[in-house]
Amino acid sequence: MTLLKWLVVYAVMGWISTAEVKAAEALPEGVRIIKAGGAEFQLRSAGLEHKGPAVVLLSGPNEHWHSDSGWFALLQPMLAAKYRTYTIDRLGQGLSSEVNNPSYRRFSEDLAVVLRALNEPEILLLSFASSSVSGLLFAHQNSRLKIQALLLIDPDIPLPGSIALYKGYPADWYKANLAQLLPELKTGVWTDRTAKKLQQERQLVQKLVPADYASQMDWAYFDFMAQQRLRIERQQSRAKEIAAYADDLDAYQALPFYTKRPVSVINSDFEQQQINQNPEQKSLLQAWQQEGDGWSKEQAQRSGGQYIELKDSDHLVLFQQPAVITKAVDWLMAFPEK
């Protein structure tokens, strides 16, 4: 076994720190650690030779609540063929600094600091899943940076029915049990469970990536990011962030529709899978789906963006239908200034 592999094993067991692993391993292509606001953030850039607004990619969770830039292992290379792109991992994700209070609210503030450090004057903000919380909080609060547009992919819905559903299990369980859970996680009790979920995720993504785009899929980066999720400290960060999710949602729910620049919404029907699997909750889940469809259409219409509905689609549309996303980015990049 190589030194790096031993270090990864020790990190999984909690015996060494992320900093020691970072010092021993070569970072993937395009990845660097940027210092901003007293913390370190994992940044991956690509397509830096291109002019115009930068595309900033913000990740949210899948059904296992894994949430980092690994989800952009296909989309970022595709977008980088035309645009300057950045993925930025929140504190507590990837190789970004560990922090006691990770949250989407905090990242909306961190994002402004990181973008100033990058000296990027104009951006298109692409948010997947719950990162819409950070993206829209940032857009509403930002007064310095020029925003070309926003693209939301399966965003969280800031309406009462959806908020109540999001705040239920497992978010409420993590919030109630966090103090007891963190020392449990430190023993490695959930490591095997996490590894099995990572294996399931990889198998799913292998099925989702279209054959036409298989050559552009960066499996080395995908696997690198998956490995970070195994580390004890990352398991703990994930638990902390889920526990903070209810407070994130309270701040999110208070936001009005964003209308300063166009907001396009790509809306898959991933809820249908949950409806089919949980017939006892069919009415509740259908109401959630309908509420999400309505809000997404209205947000796009009010801002002059596009509403793009995808049928028979997985939640990880980033892998399944990357061409739809790149086309939506092209449309927003061509949108004229007010």
FIGUKE-60396 format. One line per 4 residues: number of its first residue (from 1); for each residue x, y, z of C-alpha. Coordinates in nm, 3 decimals. Layout:
<recs>
NUM> X:Y:Z; ...
</recs>
This chain:
<recs>
1> 0.000:0.000:0.000; 0.137:0.344:-0.093; 0.196:0.619:0.159; -0.098:0.818:0.022
5> -0.333:0.520:0.059; -0.221:0.469:0.418; -0.280:0.837:0.486; -0.630:0.817:0.344
9> -0.704:0.513:0.563; -0.573:0.694:0.869; -0.781:0.999:0.782; -1.092:0.784:0.754
13> -1.019:0.649:1.102; -0.974:1.002:1.231; -0.608:0.949:1.311; -0.471:1.230:1.095
17> -0.602:1.564:0.981; -0.710:1.691:0.643; -0.409:1.924:0.644; -0.171:1.627:0.668
21> -0.345:1.451:0.379; -0.335:1.768:0.167; 0.037:1.795:0.224; 0.092:1.438:0.107
25> -0.126:1.416:-0.202; -0.117:1.585:-0.538; -0.422:1.801:-0.596; -0.637:1.720:-0.901
29> -0.595:1.933:-1.211; -0.730:2.284:-1.166; -0.766:2.254:-0.788; -0.605:2.496:-0.549
33> -0.667:2.613:-0.195; -0.757:2.979:-0.172; -0.734:3.174:0.154; -1.017:3.419:0.214
37> -1.178:3.561:0.526; -0.946:3.370:0.758; -1.035:3.029:0.610; -0.922:2.803:0.327
41> -1.156:2.706:0.043; -1.113:2.435:-0.216; -1.141:2.595:-0.558; -1.138:2.423:-0.894
45> -1.100:2.643:-1.201; -1.117:2.557:-1.570; -1.144:2.754:-1.892; -0.955:3.052:-1.751
49> -0.857:3.160:-2.101; -1.213:3.268:-2.179; -1.339:3.626:-2.143; -1.674:3.746:-2.013
53> -1.864:3.656:-1.697; -1.740:3.358:-1.499; -1.969:3.063:-1.427; -1.964:2.984:-1.054
57> -2.092:2.638:-0.966; -2.247:2.576:-0.623; -2.332:2.222:-0.517; -2.617:2.086:-0.310
61> -2.709:1.739:-0.184; -2.845:1.424:-0.336; -3.065:1.181:-0.141; -2.764:1.081:0.074
65> -2.696:1.449:0.156; -2.351:1.433:-0.002; -2.289:1.780:-0.135; -1.965:1.897:-0.291
69> -1.800:1.984:-0.622; -1.775:1.617:-0.717; -2.120:1.660:-0.868; -1.964:1.889:-1.132
73> -1.712:1.633:-1.258; -1.889:1.627:-1.595; -2.055:1.967:-1.619; -1.752:2.182:-1.539
77> -1.533:2.037:-1.819; -1.820:2.085:-2.063; -1.882:2.448:-1.961; -1.509:2.522:-1.957
81> -1.497:2.470:-2.331; -1.664:2.812:-2.364; -1.657:2.982:-2.024; -1.430:3.061:-1.731
85> -1.558:2.836:-1.452; -1.511:2.789:-1.079; -1.639:2.534:-0.831; -1.612:2.647:-0.471
89> -1.655:2.400:-0.188; -1.823:2.523:0.129; -1.637:2.512:0.458; -1.653:2.155:0.583
93> -1.662:2.012:0.228; -1.378:1.865:0.023; -1.046:2.020:0.128; -1.201:2.342:0.256
97> -1.139:2.433:0.620; -1.321:2.262:0.900; -1.561:2.490:1.088; -1.793:2.449:1.386
101> -2.097:2.604:1.219; -2.117:2.508:0.850; -2.437:2.620:0.679; -2.578:2.750:0.354
105> -2.628:3.088:0.524; -2.263:3.109:0.614; -2.160:3.013:0.263; -2.364:3.299:0.115
109> -2.136:3.533:0.308; -1.819:3.332:0.238; -1.898:3.337:-0.132; -1.871:3.715:-0.148
113> -1.530:3.700:0.022; -1.398:3.429:-0.211; -1.517:3.604:-0.526; -1.351:3.928:-0.416
117> -1.028:3.733:-0.360; -1.060:3.594:-0.713; -1.114:3.946:-0.848; -1.409:3.828:-1.056
121> -1.624:4.135:-1.132; -1.913:3.955:-1.305; -2.056:3.607:-1.264; -2.330:3.370:-1.367
125> -2.430:3.176:-1.057; -2.536:2.813:-1.107; -2.688:2.648:-0.800; -2.785:2.283:-0.766
129> -3.045:2.164:-0.514; -3.019:2.324:-0.166; -2.733:2.551:-0.273; -3.014:2.772:-0.407
133> -3.033:2.888:-0.044; -2.677:3.023:-0.062; -2.716:3.146:-0.419; -3.032:3.348:-0.364
137> -2.923:3.482:-0.024; -2.600:3.596:-0.190; -2.782:3.752:-0.486; -3.016:3.949:-0.261
141> -2.741:4.062:-0.024; -2.470:4.136:-0.279; -2.431:4.501:-0.375; -2.082:4.505:-0.527
145> -2.052:4.214:-0.764; -2.227:4.223:-1.099; -2.452:3.924:-1.159; -2.516:3.825:-1.519
149> -2.786:3.574:-1.427; -2.879:3.283:-1.203; -2.948:2.924:-1.303; -3.124:2.711:-1.041
153> -3.133:2.334:-1.088; -3.395:2.157:-0.873; -3.385:2.437:-0.617; -3.525:2.425:-0.267
157> -3.872:2.579:-0.268; -3.919:2.862:-0.013; -4.291:2.802:0.042; -4.464:2.668:0.356
161> -4.549:2.316:0.239; -4.202:2.248:0.104; -4.029:2.408:0.403; -4.229:2.188:0.642
165> -4.128:1.879:0.444; -3.760:1.978:0.433; -3.758:2.041:0.809; -3.891:1.692:0.879
169> -3.692:1.372:0.885; -3.394:1.346:0.864; -3.320:1.717:0.925; -3.516:1.727:1.252
173> -3.345:1.408:1.373; -2.997:1.549:1.310; -3.086:1.873:1.487; -3.221:1.690:1.793
177> -2.936:1.438:1.816; -2.630:1.632:1.697; -2.457:1.654:2.036; -2.470:1.276:2.080
181> -2.401:1.199:1.714; -2.072:1.388:1.672; -1.869:1.178:1.922; -2.030:0.863:1.778
185> -1.915:0.957:1.430; -1.565:1.013:1.560; -1.540:0.641:1.640; -1.595:0.555:1.273
189> -1.929:0.385:1.337; -2.079:0.525:1.015; -1.776:0.487:0.788; -1.881:0.153:0.636
193> -2.231:0.290:0.584; -2.093:0.598:0.412; -1.868:0.386:0.190; -2.169:0.181:0.074
197> -2.358:0.498:-0.014; -2.060:0.624:-0.212; -2.052:0.298:-0.405; -2.424:0.330:-0.481
201> -2.371:0.687:-0.600; -2.091:0.590:-0.835; -2.295:0.307:-0.985; -2.587:0.544:-1.039
205> -2.372:0.811:-1.204; -2.216:0.549:-1.434; -2.567:0.473:-1.559; -2.668:0.838:-1.588
209> -2.380:0.976:-1.796; -2.483:0.969:-2.166; -2.251:0.778:-2.396; -2.198:1.092:-2.606
213> -2.038:1.267:-2.305; -1.856:0.977:-2.141; -1.518:1.100:-2.266; -1.567:1.431:-2.085
217> -1.654:1.274:-1.750; -1.368:1.332:-1.503; -1.384:1.016:-1.297; -1.053:1.092:-1.127
221> -1.200:1.410:-0.981; -1.531:1.243:-0.897; -1.348:0.970:-0.703; -1.116:1.219:-0.536
225> -1.413:1.411:-0.398; -1.596:1.095:-0.296; -1.291:0.995:-0.093; -1.309:1.319:0.104
229> -1.664:1.232:0.214; -1.532:0.925:0.396; -1.320:1.123:0.638; -1.448:1.140:0.992
233> -1.438:1.519:1.000; -1.639:1.535:0.678; -1.899:1.298:0.818; -1.925:1.529:1.117
237> -1.947:1.840:0.899; -2.229:1.682:0.703; -2.418:1.618:1.027; -2.362:1.976:1.145
241> -2.484:2.121:0.818; -2.799:1.908:0.817; -2.867:2.016:1.176; -2.839:2.383:1.069
245> -3.064:2.335:0.768; -3.385:2.445:0.943; -3.234:2.785:1.026; -3.109:2.812:0.667
249> -3.465:2.754:0.548; -3.605:3.022:0.776; -3.373:3.279:0.618; -3.451:3.145:0.271
253> -3.828:3.154:0.318; -3.813:3.524:0.400; -3.668:3.613:0.058; -3.886:3.768:-0.213
257> -3.858:3.658:-0.575; -3.529:3.769:-0.728; -3.595:3.996:-1.027; -3.284:4.212:-1.074
261> -3.146:3.975:-1.337; -3.288:3.673:-1.519; -3.327:3.353:-1.321; -3.374:3.033:-1.517
265> -3.497:2.720:-1.342; -3.435:2.363:-1.454; -3.698:2.149:-1.285; -3.669:1.770:-1.300
269> -3.947:1.539:-1.183; -3.727:1.356:-0.933; -4.007:1.384:-0.676; -4.202:1.126:-0.873
273> -3.965:0.853:-0.761; -4.039:0.936:-0.398; -4.411:0.946:-0.471; -4.393:0.599:-0.627
277> -4.190:0.458:-0.339; -4.405:0.607:-0.060; -4.772:0.552:-0.150; -4.880:0.628:0.208
281> -4.748:0.984:0.160; -4.868:1.025:-0.196; -5.092:1.329:-0.135; -4.827:1.511:0.068
285> -4.552:1.447:-0.185; -4.770:1.539:-0.480; -4.855:1.869:-0.311; -4.481:1.930:-0.264
289> -4.417:1.858:-0.630; -4.695:2.090:-0.743; -4.582:2.367:-0.511; -4.229:2.338:-0.649
293> -4.347:2.347:-1.008; -4.554:2.660:-0.941; -4.280:2.851:-0.758; -4.017:2.760:-1.020
297> -4.237:2.880:-1.305; -4.318:3.205:-1.127; -3.954:3.279:-1.034; -3.847:3.232:-1.395
301> -4.139:3.435:-1.532; -4.099:3.727:-1.293; -3.728:3.763:-1.371; -3.744:3.706:-1.747
305> -3.564:3.373:-1.727; -3.648:3.033:-1.871; -3.850:2.759:-1.705; -3.716:2.425:-1.826
309> -3.915:2.118:-1.726; -3.752:1.776:-1.751; -3.963:1.461:-1.752; -3.840:1.117:-1.646
313> -3.526:1.272:-1.501; -3.305:1.184:-1.207; -3.224:1.446:-0.945; -2.859:1.428:-1.054
317> -2.949:1.594:-1.382; -2.595:1.735:-1.382; -2.484:1.397:-1.514; -2.794:1.278:-1.694
321> -2.870:1.584:-1.908; -2.563:1.810:-1.913; -2.645:1.940:-2.262; -2.970:2.090:-2.132
325> -2.774:2.277:-1.866; -2.506:2.406:-2.102; -2.777:2.528:-2.339; -2.948:2.710:-2.051
329> -2.616:2.874:-1.958; -2.567:2.983:-2.322; -2.912:3.145:-2.321; -2.843:3.336:-2.000
333> -2.498:3.449:-2.115; -2.659:3.605:-2.422; -2.912:3.794:-2.211; -2.865:4.171:-2.263
337> -2.784:4.410:-1.982; -3.063:4.623:-1.845
</recs>
